[in-house]
Amino acid sequence: MDAHSPALSTPFSALIRTASSEAHTEVQHTSFMDDMLGGRLGVAAYRRYTEQLWFVYRALEGSTEALAQDPVTGPFLRPELTRMPELERDLAHLGGAGWRDGIRPLPATEAYAARIAECAREWPAGYVAHHYTRYLGDLSGGQIVRGTAEKAWGFARKGDGVRFYVFEGIGNPAAFKREYRALLDALPVDDLEKQRVVEECRRAYALNVAVLSELSAEFGGDGRSPLSA
């Protein structure tokens, strides 16, 4: 890369955000997400969606101990981001004490979780791509899902059923996201590797869209909104 490469002249956090913006829009406009946020799906669909998140976050957070000392991933593994306890509390609220007995991953969810686990084992910078797309999404657009769920299905504000979206340890989400982006800018890899991370972000969004499309098919849709055509 020459001295005028965008990767060198633009902060990496801005580069990765721009490169993934189109894919992020596609996630927002899958028909499943449109229908859920529009109040056209029942709580069963929300529960099924939450079950799929459990498999994804099990893959993300099951690797944190092994990655904590890695110079690439370690700075991103902040305990206040951990979601599994909240997910399990939500699922117990949605499905009762025996919730584990009834959950199953969709094929797309299995593929998504497998890719996260593969990156965790073999490619720390790739794991950061998945970490970024999930957790910063939870802190941003995830709050829209929480608000919809509270209104549509009567969950207590920031209570059981939506605790996954409540980050009790993050008092100032805007400041936290700025700190996170500073970590991205300081990612200790070269520019070629940063480009690979950008591509993995796009892949992460595609894997997420595949999950939402399968959920849409399960609940009677075709997986896409007219807005994403």
N, C-alpha and C positions, 0 to 999 in steps of 0.2 A: 504493500500500500504506500502511496506517496503522501507527501506532507499535507496535501489538500483533501485527503480522504475524509468523508463525512464522519467516519468512526473516530477520527482524531480531532476534527474541528467542532464536533457536537458532543455534549455530555452523553455518556452511554445511556443514562436513564431516559433522556429525551429521545434518543435514537430508538431504544427498545419500545418506548411508549408509542411513538409514531408508527413504527413498523407493525405493531400489533393492534393498532386502532381499528383497522378494517375487520380483522378477525373478531375483535371484541364486540363490534357492532353486530356481527353475525350471530354471536351467542345471545345477545339481547333480543334479537328478532327471530329466533326459532319460534315456531308456533307454540311449542310447549310453554316457553317462558312468557310469550305474549298472553297466552290463555290463562296461565297461572296468575300473572300480575294483573290481568284484566278481570280477575274474579270469576272466570268461566270454568274453572276446575274445582273440584271438591277437595276436602282435606286429605282424602286417600291419595291423590296425586302428589300433594305436598309431602306426605309421609314417604311415598315411594322415592321421591326426589331426595329426601333427607337420608334415606337408606343408602342411596348410591353415593352420597357424599361421605358416608361412613367408610366405605371401602377405599375411596380416594384418599381420605385423610389418614386412614390406617397405614397406607403406603407411604404417605408423606412423613408422618410423625413416628413411624416404626423405625426409621433410619436415623433419627436425630442424635441418638447417643453415639453411634458410629461416626457421624459426620461432625460432631461438635468441635473436634480438634483440627478439622481440615481448614487450611488457611483460606480456601475459597468459600466454603459453606458456613463455617463456624460463626462469622459475624452476623449472619442472617437468622440464626436459630435462637430467637428470643422467646423466653418462656411465656410471655404475655400473649403470644400468638397461638399457643397450643389450643386446639379445638376439640380433641377427642373426648375429654370429659363432658363438655357441653353437648356435643353431638349425642353421646350416650344418654345423657339426661333428657334431651329432647325426644329421643326414640323411645325411652321408657314412658314418657308422657303420652306419646302418640300410639304406642303399641302395647303398653303394659309391661309387667315384669318379665314376661317371656318373649320380649321383642326379638331377641337374638335368634330364636328358633324359626322365625318366619322370614327373615330377610335373605335376599339372594341378589347377587350382582347381575346386571344386564351384561351381555357380551361386550358392549362398548365400554362399560365400566371396568370389566376385567382387563381389557386392553389398555385403558387409561392407567389403572393402578399398576399394571405390569411395566409400563414404560417409566413411570415414576420410580419404581423399585430398581429397574435397570440403570437408570441414571444415578440413583443413590449408590449403587454398587460400583459403577464403572466410570462415571463422568460427573464429578461434582458440579462443574459449571452448568451442565444440563439440568441437574437437580435445582439449581438456583432459578432457572427459567420457570420451572413448575411451581416453585415456592412463590415467586413473584406473581404469576398469573392467578394463583389461588388466593393468597392472603391479602394482597392489595385489592383484589376484587371483593373479598369479604368485607373489607373496611369501607369500600365505596359502594358499588352497586348492590352488595349484599344487604345494605340497610333498607333498600327499596323492597326487597323480598320480605324482610322482617316486618316492615310497616304494613305491607299487603296482608301478610299472614295474621297479624294482630287484628286487623279490621275484618278480614273475610271469615276467620274461623274463631274469633273471640279469645285468642291467647292473651294472657296478661302482658302488659307492656314490659318488654325485656324479660319475660318470665319463661316458665317451662313451655317448650314447643318452639321457642325462637332463641334460646340461649346461645346457639351456635353463632349467631350474628352479634352477640353482645361481648365486647372486649373489655371486661372489667378492669384489666390492668393497663389499659391505654386511655389516659385521661384526655389527651389531646390528639385525636386521630390525624389532623392535618400536620401537626409537628412530627408525629411518628412517621407519616408517609414521606415527609421531607428527609428525615434521617435515613429512611430505607433507601430512598433514591440516591442519597449521598454514598451509601454503601455500594450501590450499583455502579456509581461513577468511579469508585475506588476498587472495583473488582480486579484482583491481581492476575489477570490473564491478558494475552496479547490481542491485537485487533482482529486477527483471523478467528480466534476463539470467541471473541465477542460477537462476531457475525454468526457463528454457529449457535450461540446462545439466543440470538434474535430469531433464528430459524426454529429453534426448539420452542420458543414462546409461541410462534405460529402453530407449531405442531400441537402444543398443549391446548390451544384454543380449538383446534380441529378435533381433538379427542373429546373435549367437552361438548362440542356441537354434536358429535356422534351420540353421546349419552343422551342429550336432550332430544335428539331425533328419535331414538328408540323409546324414550319415555312418551313422546308425542304419539308414536304409533301404538303404544300400549293403551293410551287413553283416547284413541280415536282420531288423531290427526295425522298429517303427512310429514310432520317434522320441521316444516318451514313456514314462515309467515310471508305473505305477499310483500311485506316491507323488505325482506332480504333477497328478493328475486333480482 
